[in-house]
Amino acid sequence: PREGNDDLASLARILERSRAEAHDAHHQAQRERELRRCLQELEVQRAVQLEKCGAFDAKLAAEIDRLHGLRADVRERMAGLSDMYTTAAAQLTQAYVAAAASDTARQ
């Protein structure tokens, strides 16, 4: 009878070990599913963020191009204004010299 009890105890231990292993395998499978779900979620977030960065980069590039054009316009106008003021100064100087010469000739 004692041998029968030992056999039953051994079988109980084997059964308990088998249940524990099955439980561990179940938890391992759950962890693997959770890992795959998390990795998929990260990949979606990565794709969304990269798309947003690409869109921002394109928008920024377009704005930089627009600002370069605006800068070229400002430089062109600045050069035109400088030429206009140089011409105006030369004309004023000529008018002054002509007026002074006229005054001198009258005297």
GUPA-12288 format. One line per 3 residues: number of its first residue (from 1); for each residue x, y, z of N, C-alpha, C, O, CB. Coordinates in steps of 0.2 Angstrom, whole numbers, plus 5000, padded with zeros to 4 digits. Glycine has a CB too. Example, Ala and Ser with C-alpha at 12.3 -4.5 7.8 and 13.67 -1.06 7.14 Angstrom:
<atoms>
1 = 5066,4972,5039,5062,4978,5039,5066,4984,5039,5071,4983,5042,5057,4978,5045; 5064,4989,5035,5068,4995,5036,5064,5000,5039,5067,5006,5040,5070,4997,5029 $
</atoms>
This chain:
<atoms>
1 = 5004,4994,5000,5000,5000,5000,5004,5006,5000,5003,5011,4997,4995,5000,5006; 5010,5006,5004,5014,5012,5004,5017,5014,4997,5017,5020,4995,5020,5011,5009; 5019,5008,4993,5021,5010,4986,5016,5013,4982,5017,5017,4978,5023,5003,4983 $
4 = 5010,5011,4983,5004,5014,4979,5004,5022,4981,5002,5026,4977,4998,5011,4981; 5005,5023,4987,5004,5030,4990,5010,5034,4987,5009,5040,4984,5004,5031,4997; 5016,5031,4986,5022,5034,4983,5021,5035,4976,5022,5041,4973,5028,5030,4984 $
7 = 5018,5031,4973,5016,5031,4966,5011,5037,4964,5012,5041,4960,5014,5025,4963; 5006,5037,4969,5001,5043,4968,5004,5049,4969,5003,5054,4966,4995,5041,4973; 5009,5050,4974,5012,5056,4976,5017,5058,4970,5017,5064,4968,5016,5055,4983 $
10 = 5020,5053,4967,5024,5055,4961,5020,5057,4956,5022,5062,4952,5028,5048,4959; 5015,5054,4954,5010,5056,4949,5007,5063,4950,5006,5067,4946,5004,5051,4948; 5006,5064,4957,5003,5071,4959,5008,5076,4957,5007,5082,4955,5001,5071,4966 $
13 = 5015,5075,4959,5020,5080,4958,5021,5081,4950,5022,5086,4948,5027,5077,4961; 5021,5075,4947,5022,5076,4939,5016,5080,4936,5017,5084,4932,5022,5069,4936; 5010,5078,4939,5004,5082,4936,5005,5090,4938,5003,5094,4934,4998,5079,4939 $
16 = 5007,5091,4944,5008,5098,4946,5013,5101,4942,5012,5107,4940,5010,5098,4954; 5019,5098,4941,5024,5101,4937,5021,5102,4930,5023,5107,4927,5030,5096,4937; 5017,5098,4927,5015,5098,4921,5010,5104,4920,5010,5108,4915,5011,5092,4918 $
19 = 5006,5105,4925,5001,5111,4926,5005,5117,4926,5003,5122,4923,4996,5110,4932; 5010,5117,4930,5015,5123,4931,5018,5125,4924,5018,5131,4922,5020,5122,4936; 5020,5120,4921,5024,5121,4914,5018,5124,4909,5020,5128,4905,5027,5115,4912 $
22 = 5012,5121,4909,5007,5123,4905,5005,5130,4907,5004,5135,4902,5001,5119,4905; 5005,5132,4913,5003,5139,4915,5009,5143,4913,5007,5149,4911,5003,5139,4923; 5015,5141,4914,5021,5146,4912,5021,5147,4904,5022,5152,4902,5027,5142,4914 $
25 = 5019,5141,4900,5019,5142,4893,5013,5146,4891,5014,5150,4886,5018,5135,4890; 5007,5146,4895,5002,5151,4893,5004,5158,4894,5003,5162,4890,4996,5149,4898; 5007,5159,4900,5010,5166,4902,5015,5168,4897,5015,5174,4895,5012,5166,4909 $
28 = 5019,5164,4894,5024,5165,4889,5021,5167,4883,5023,5172,4880,5029,5159,4888; 5016,5164,4881,5012,5165,4875,5008,5172,4875,5008,5176,4871,5007,5160,4873; 5006,5173,4881,5002,5180,4882,5007,5186,4882,5006,5191,4879,4999,5180,4889 $
31 = 5013,5185,4885,5019,5190,4885,5021,5191,4877,5022,5197,4875,5025,5188,4889; 5021,5186,4874,5023,5186,4867,5018,5190,4863,5020,5194,4858,5025,5179,4864; 5012,5188,4864,5006,5192,4860,5007,5199,4862,5006,5204,4858,4999,5189,4862 $
34 = 5008,5201,4869,5008,5208,4871,5014,5211,4868,5013,5217,4866,5008,5208,4879; 5020,5208,4867,5025,5211,4864,5024,5212,4857,5026,5218,4855,5031,5206,4865; 5021,5208,4853,5019,5209,4846,5015,5215,4845,5015,5219,4841,5016,5203,4843 $
37 = 5010,5215,4850,5005,5221,4850,5008,5228,4851,5007,5232,4847,4999,5220,4855; 5013,5228,4856,5017,5234,4857,5021,5236,4852,5022,5242,4850,5021,5233,4864; 5024,5231,4849,5029,5232,4843,5025,5235,4837,5027,5240,4834,5033,5226,4841 $
40 = 5019,5232,4836,5015,5235,4830,5013,5242,4832,5012,5246,4827,5009,5230,4829; 5011,5243,4838,5009,5250,4840,5014,5255,4839,5013,5260,4837,5006,5250,4847; 5020,5253,4841,5026,5257,4840,5028,5259,4833,5029,5264,4831,5033,5254,4843 $
43 = 5027,5254,4829,5028,5254,4821,5023,5259,4819,5025,5263,4814,5027,5248,4818; 5017,5259,4821,5011,5264,4819,5013,5271,4821,5013,5275,4817,5004,5262,4821; 5015,5271,4827,5017,5278,4830,5023,5281,4826,5024,5287,4824,5019,5278,4837 $
46 = 5028,5276,4824,5034,5278,4821,5032,5281,4814,5034,5286,4812,5039,5272,4820; 5028,5277,4810,5026,5279,4804,5022,5286,4804,5023,5290,4800,5021,5274,4800; 5018,5287,4809,5014,5293,4809,5019,5299,4811,5018,5304,4807,5009,5293,4815 $
49 = 5023,5298,4815,5028,5303,4817,5033,5305,4811,5034,5311,4810,5032,5301,4823; 5035,5300,4807,5039,5301,4802,5036,5305,4796,5038,5309,4793,5042,5294,4799; 5029,5303,4795,5025,5307,4790,5024,5314,4792,5025,5318,4788,5018,5303,4790 $
52 = 5023,5315,4799,5022,5322,4801,5029,5326,4800,5029,5332,4798,5020,5322,4808; 5034,5323,4802,5041,5326,4801,5042,5328,4793,5045,5333,4792,5047,5322,4804; 5041,5323,4789,5041,5324,4782,5037,5330,4780,5039,5334,4776,5040,5318,4778 $
55 = 5031,5330,4782,5026,5336,4780,5029,5342,4782,5029,5347,4779,5019,5334,4782; 5032,5342,4789,5034,5349,4791,5040,5351,4788,5041,5357,4786,5036,5348,4799; 5045,5346,4786,5051,5347,4782,5049,5351,4775,5052,5355,4773,5055,5341,4781 $
58 = 5044,5348,4772,5042,5350,4765,5039,5357,4766,5040,5362,4762,5036,5346,4762; 5035,5358,4772,5032,5365,4773,5038,5370,4774,5037,5376,4772,5027,5365,4779; 5042,5368,4778,5048,5372,4780,5052,5374,4774,5054,5380,4773,5052,5369,4785 $
61 = 5053,5369,4770,5057,5370,4763,5053,5375,4759,5056,5380,4756,5058,5364,4760; 5047,5375,4758,5043,5379,4754,5043,5386,4757,5044,5391,4754,5036,5377,4754; 5043,5387,4764,5043,5394,4767,5050,5397,4766,5051,5403,4765,5042,5393,4775 $
64 = 5055,5393,4767,5062,5395,4766,5063,5398,4758,5066,5403,4757,5067,5390,4767; 5060,5394,4754,5060,5396,4747,5057,5403,4746,5059,5407,4742,5057,5391,4742; 5051,5403,4749,5047,5410,4749,5051,5415,4752,5051,5421,4749,5040,5409,4752 $
67 = 5054,5414,4757,5058,5419,4761,5064,5421,4756,5066,5427,4756,5060,5417,4768; 5067,5416,4753,5073,5418,4749,5071,5423,4743,5074,5427,4741,5076,5412,4746; 5065,5421,4740,5062,5426,4735,5061,5432,4738,5062,5437,4734,5056,5422,4732 $
70 = 5058,5433,4744,5056,5439,4747,5063,5443,4748,5063,5449,4747,5052,5438,4753; 5068,5440,4750,5074,5443,4752,5077,5445,4745,5080,5451,4745,5079,5438,4755; 5077,5442,4740,5079,5444,4733,5076,5450,4731,5079,5455,4728,5079,5439,4728 $
73 = 5069,5451,4732,5065,5456,4730,5067,5462,4734,5068,5468,4732,5058,5455,4732; 5068,5461,4741,5071,5467,4745,5077,5469,4743,5079,5476,4743,5071,5465,4753; 5082,5465,4742,5089,5467,4739,5088,5471,4733,5092,5476,4732,5093,5461,4738 $
76 = 5084,5469,4728,5083,5472,4722,5080,5479,4723,5083,5484,4720,5078,5468,4717; 5075,5480,4727,5072,5486,4729,5077,5491,4733,5078,5497,4731,5066,5486,4733; 5081,5488,4737,5087,5492,4740,5092,5494,4736,5094,5500,4736,5090,5487,4746 $
79 = 5094,5490,4731,5098,5493,4726,5095,5498,4722,5099,5503,4720,5101,5487,4721; 5089,5498,4720,5085,5503,4716,5085,5509,4720,5086,5515,4717,5078,5500,4714; 5083,5509,4726,5083,5515,4731,5090,5518,4731,5090,5524,4731,5080,5513,4738 $
82 = 5095,5514,4732,5102,5517,4732,5103,5521,4726,5106,5526,4726,5107,5511,4734; 5102,5518,4720,5103,5521,4714,5099,5527,4713,5102,5533,4711,5102,5516,4708; 5093,5527,4716,5088,5533,4715,5091,5539,4719,5091,5544,4717,5081,5531,4717 $
85 = 5093,5537,4726,5096,5542,4730,5103,5545,4727,5104,5551,4728,5097,5540,4737; 5107,5541,4724,5113,5543,4721,5112,5548,4715,5115,5553,4715,5117,5537,4719; 5107,5546,4711,5105,5550,4706,5102,5557,4708,5103,5562,4706,5099,5547,4701 $
88 = 5098,5557,4713,5095,5563,4716,5100,5567,4719,5100,5573,4718,5089,5561,4722; 5105,5564,4722,5110,5568,4725,5114,5572,4720,5116,5577,4720,5115,5564,4730; 5116,5568,4714,5120,5571,4709,5116,5576,4705,5119,5581,4704,5121,5565,4704 $
91 = 5109,5575,4704,5105,5581,4701,5105,5587,4706,5105,5592,4703,5098,5578,4700; 5104,5586,4712,5104,5592,4717,5111,5595,4717,5111,5602,4716,5102,5589,4724; 5116,5591,4716,5123,5595,4716,5123,5599,4710,5126,5604,4710,5128,5589,4717 $
94 = 5121,5596,4704,5121,5599,4697,5117,5605,4698,5119,5611,4695,5119,5594,4692; 5111,5605,4701,5107,5611,4701,5110,5616,4705,5110,5622,4703,5100,5609,4704; 5113,5614,4711,5116,5619,4715,5122,5623,4711,5123,5629,4711,5119,5616,4721 $
97 = 5126,5618,4708,5132,5621,4704,5130,5626,4699,5132,5631,4698,5136,5615,4701; 5124,5624,4695,5122,5628,4690,5119,5634,4693,5120,5640,4690,5116,5624,4686; 5115,5634,4698,5113,5640,4701,5118,5645,4704,5118,5651,4703,5108,5638,4707 $
100 = 5123,5642,4707,5129,5646,4709,5133,5649,4703,5135,5655,4704,5134,5641,4713; 5133,5645,4698,5137,5648,4692,5132,5654,4689,5135,5659,4687,5138,5643,4686; 5126,5653,4689,5121,5658,4686,5122,5664,4691,5122,5670,4688,5114,5655,4686 $
103 = 5122,5663,4697,5123,5669,4702,5129,5673,4701,5130,5679,4701,5122,5667,4709; 5135,5669,4700,5141,5672,4699,5141,5676,4692,5144,5681,4692,5147,5666,4699; 5138,5673,4687,5138,5676,4680,5134,5683,4681,5136,5687,4677,5135,5671,4675 $
106 = 5129,5683,4685,5125,5689,4685,5129,5695,4689,5127,5701,4688,5119,5688,4689; 5133,5693,4693,5137,5698,4697,5142,5701,4693,5145,5706,4696,5139,5695,4703 $
</atoms>
